[in-house]
């Protein structure tokens, strides 16, 4: 039930049946709360009382008597942020029925769970009578601290086909919390519940010892083998209690094709045109990379070299000669995690064309950006012919560290109508990064680009001084006045470079009437 915007005639002692730490809760005591028949128009006094759960004592919180109007008594602890509004009757010589006590508890905690009582004294048919209204307000833990993690945790959530990963969703909440996994593509806005129940493992919830509201810690794991269809796919964990708004977190994956199981015929020196810190990159050097005509079967030597960007020196990295088969040479710095696989020809007396050098750089950084070269020496129409293959691999900053924050930051993102809020999205990425705001309801899976351009402010990007990849720091702010129609709306900030998968973060708001 929504909060009453006009306290002169509220119809319930409180609009809430449960209470969470840090919430605001209101109580009203008046003739309508106790359902005083309409013919009785003289109320002589109002009293709010409560009996805390686990206590046998009923305590008076506020009294309003009308023998002499304005005699107000409140039991307001100095340490509590409580407010009392005593609504005087509009025409006391005729009627005092519209009197009211409004008690606003701005710092409610689960320890305030109690049986609350409104007592109304009134002039009945023959004598002074009393009516009572009661409402039980129970403690309920908030749904909070929801995080999705992944194991193994690769840089920028980049994986290969057939990799096995486990995504874990941890969250605190009340007993009976519902956790759901969904997946979908962020730019489509269509998300579906994950349907393979056997992939999901639910741990038994355990009590949160530091929480006085009976919160439990939940953990749900989703274990899958990745396919190419997971590229750019967002996995969402959503937690919800009863009809409250969902709390969500997500991970968007980037999937590369599975590594070549037969390196004898790769068709490119490298499958990547750019490089980021922490990525794995492979290079192959063979007859097909340099397009040796198919009629030439005798390969005499393979060489991989590179010339780092900003350097004038070309350095040999690996050499494989076949005058005496099996004499490979690799220039492998001790401090680097590089591996070299030298594929010997399957039938060297007939052909050496299927020879190959495969170089795997497992600790690539932007400092490895270079012009890479594959050199192949072969017997062609004339002896000892040479063909070269080149590929430029540029440094590119990763899109990373995307976070959405909100000001003011209320507990559990709970606000009231007409509140002004500013959401800020910060993210690191390469020059030319695109940032988009979207909004929608999490349980519908439908998200639309935010259309009021005047509400969005884009700061000028600034260089990230600690990044060698040319990363920039971006900040986009969305300022809005909240309305009740936005109750439970999720605001998503999505950042994307070129055709890479989006990186996203979000905030789901809960809006109470003013």
CORHUJO-V985815 format. One record per pair of residues at least 6 apart in sequence whose ideal C-beta (glycine too) atoms are under 7 Angstrom apart, sorted by the first residue. I is the first residue (numbers start at 0). J is the second residue. Records with the same first field share a line. If there is no record, write none. Layout:
I=J / J
//
This chain:
0=11 / 14
1=14 / 512
2=14 / 25 / 511 / 512
3=9
4=512 / 513
6=27 / 84 / 86 / 99 / 101
7=86 / 97 / 99
8=31
9=27 / 29 / 31 / 32
10=31
11=32 / 134
12=26 / 27 / 28 / 32 / 115 / 117 / 132 / 134
13=24 / 25 / 26 / 115 / 134 / 136
14=25
15=24 / 136
16=136 / 137
17=136 / 137 / 138 / 139
18=24 / 107 / 109 / 111 / 112 / 136 / 138 / 139
19=109 / 139 / 140 / 141 / 212
20=108 / 109 / 141 / 212
21=410
22=107
23=103 / 104 / 105 / 107
24=104 / 107
25=101 / 102 / 103
26=47 / 102 / 115
27=99 / 100 / 101
28=45 / 47 / 99 / 100 / 117
29=45 / 98 / 99
30=42 / 96 / 119
32=117 / 132
33=117 / 119 / 130 / 131 / 132
35=119 / 121 / 130
39=121 / 122 / 123
40=94 / 96
41=94 / 95 / 121 / 122
42=65 / 95 / 96 / 98 / 119 / 120 / 121
43=65 / 120 / 121 / 122 / 127
44=62 / 63 / 64 / 65 / 120
45=63 / 98 / 100 / 119
46=59 / 62 / 118
47=60 / 61 / 100 / 102 / 117
48=57 / 58 / 59 / 60 / 116 / 118
49=58 / 60 / 113 / 114 / 115 / 116
50=56 / 57 / 113 / 114
51=113
52=112 / 113
58=74
59=74
60=74 / 102
61=72 / 73 / 83 / 100 / 102
62=72
63=71 / 85 / 98 / 100
64=70
65=95 / 98
68=87 / 91
71=85
73=83
75=81 / 83
79=106
80=105 / 106
81=102 / 104
82=103 / 105
83=100 / 102
84=101
85=100
86=98 / 99 / 101
87=98
88=94 / 95 / 97 / 98
89=97
104=111
108=211
109=138 / 211 / 212
110=211
112=136 / 137 / 138
113=136
114=133 / 135
115=134 / 136
116=131 / 133
117=131 / 132
118=129 / 131
119=129 / 130
120=127 / 129
121=128
138=212 / 213
139=173 / 212
140=171 / 172 / 173 / 210 / 212 / 213 / 214
141=411
142=170 / 172 / 176 / 238 / 240 / 243 / 246
143=171 / 411
144=170 / 171
145=168 / 170 / 236 / 238 / 246 / 247 / 248
146=169 / 248
147=166 / 168 / 236 / 248 / 249 / 250
148=167
149=156 / 164 / 166 / 250
150=164 / 165
151=164
154=277 / 278 / 397
155=253 / 275 / 397 / 399
156=250 / 251 / 252 / 253
157=253 / 255 / 278
158=164 / 225 / 252 / 254
159=254 / 255 / 257 / 258
160=225 / 226 / 227 / 254 / 256 / 257
161=224 / 225 / 257
162=225
163=224
164=223 / 225
165=220 / 222
166=220 / 221 / 234 / 250
167=218 / 220
168=178 / 219 / 236
169=216 / 217 / 218
170=178 / 217 / 238 / 246
171=207 / 214 / 216
172=214 / 215 / 217 / 238 / 240
173=213 / 214 / 240
174=213 / 215
175=240
176=217 / 238 / 240
177=238 / 239
178=217 / 219 / 236 / 238
179=192 / 237
180=193 / 199 / 221 / 234 / 236
181=190 / 191 / 192 / 193 / 235 / 237
182=190 / 191 / 193 / 232 / 233 / 234 / 235
183=189 / 190 / 191 / 233 / 444
184=231 / 232 / 233
185=233 / 251 / 493 / 501 / 503
186=501
188=439 / 444 / 445 / 446
189=444
190=235 / 444
193=199 / 221
198=221 / 222 / 223
199=219 / 220 / 221
200=220 / 222
201=219
202=218
204=215 / 216 / 217
205=215 / 216
206=215
207=214 / 215 / 216
219=236
221=234
225=252 / 254
227=254 / 256
229=252 / 254
230=253 / 254 / 500
231=251 / 253 / 500
232=252
233=249 / 251 / 503
234=249 / 250
235=247 / 249
236=247 / 248
237=245 / 247 / 441
238=245 / 246
239=245
244=487 / 507 / 509
245=441 / 442 / 507
246=507
247=441 / 489 / 505 / 507
249=503
251=500 / 501 / 502 / 503
253=500
259=265
262=283 / 340 / 342 / 355 / 357
263=342 / 353 / 355
264=287
265=283 / 285 / 287 / 288
266=287
267=288 / 390
268=282 / 283 / 284 / 288 / 371 / 373 / 388 / 390
269=280 / 281 / 282 / 371 / 390 / 392
270=281
271=280 / 392
272=392 / 393
273=392 / 393 / 394 / 395
274=280 / 363 / 365 / 367 / 368 / 392 / 394 / 395
275=365 / 395 / 397 / 468
276=364 / 365 / 397 / 468
278=363
279=359 / 360 / 361 / 363
280=360 / 363
281=357 / 358 / 359
282=303 / 358 / 371
283=355 / 356 / 357
284=301 / 303 / 355 / 356 / 373
285=301 / 354 / 355
286=298 / 352 / 375
288=373 / 388
289=373 / 375 / 386 / 387 / 388
290=386
291=375 / 377 / 386
295=377 / 378 / 379
296=350 / 352
297=350 / 351 / 377 / 378
298=321 / 351 / 352 / 354 / 375 / 377
299=321 / 376 / 377 / 378 / 383
300=319 / 320 / 321 / 376
301=319 / 354 / 356 / 375
302=315 / 318 / 374
303=316 / 317 / 356 / 358 / 373
304=313 / 314 / 315 / 316 / 372 / 374
305=314 / 316 / 369 / 370 / 371 / 372
306=312 / 313 / 369 / 370
307=369
308=368 / 369
315=330
316=330 / 358
317=328 / 329 / 330 / 339 / 356 / 358
318=328
319=327 / 341 / 354 / 356
320=326
321=351 / 354
324=343 / 347
325=343
327=341
329=339
331=337 / 339
335=362
336=361 / 362
337=358 / 359 / 360
338=359
339=356 / 358
340=357
341=356
342=354 / 355
343=354
344=350 / 351 / 353 / 354
345=353
360=367
365=394 / 467 / 468
366=467
368=392 / 393 / 394
369=392
370=389 / 391
371=390 / 392
372=387 / 389
373=387 / 388
374=385 / 387
375=385 / 386
376=383 / 385
377=384
394=468 / 469
395=429 / 468
396=427 / 428 / 429 / 466 / 468 / 469 / 470
398=426 / 428 / 432 / 494 / 496 / 499 / 502
399=427
400=426 / 427
401=424 / 426 / 492 / 494 / 502 / 503 / 504
402=425 / 504
403=422 / 424 / 492 / 504 / 505 / 506
404=423
405=412 / 420 / 422 / 506
406=420 / 421
407=420
411=509
412=506 / 507 / 508 / 509
413=509 / 511
414=420 / 481 / 508 / 510
415=510 / 511 / 513
416=481 / 482 / 483 / 510 / 512 / 513
417=480 / 481 / 513
418=481
419=480
420=479 / 481
421=476 / 478
422=476 / 477 / 490 / 506
423=474 / 476
424=434 / 475 / 492
425=472 / 473 / 474
426=434 / 473 / 494 / 502
427=463 / 470 / 472
428=470 / 471 / 473 / 494 / 496
429=469 / 470 / 496
430=469 / 471
431=496
432=473 / 494 / 496
433=494 / 495
434=473 / 475 / 492 / 494
435=448 / 493
436=449 / 455 / 477 / 490 / 492
437=446 / 447 / 448 / 449 / 491 / 493
438=446 / 447 / 449 / 488 / 489 / 490 / 491
439=445 / 446 / 447 / 489
440=487 / 488 / 489
441=489 / 507
446=491
449=455 / 477
454=477 / 478 / 479
455=475 / 476 / 477
456=476
457=475
458=474
460=471 / 472 / 473
461=471 / 472
462=471
463=470 / 471 / 472
475=492
477=490
481=508 / 510
483=510 / 512
485=508 / 510
486=509 / 510
487=507 / 509
488=508
489=505 / 507
490=505 / 506
491=503 / 505
492=503 / 504
493=501 / 503
494=501 / 502
495=501
//
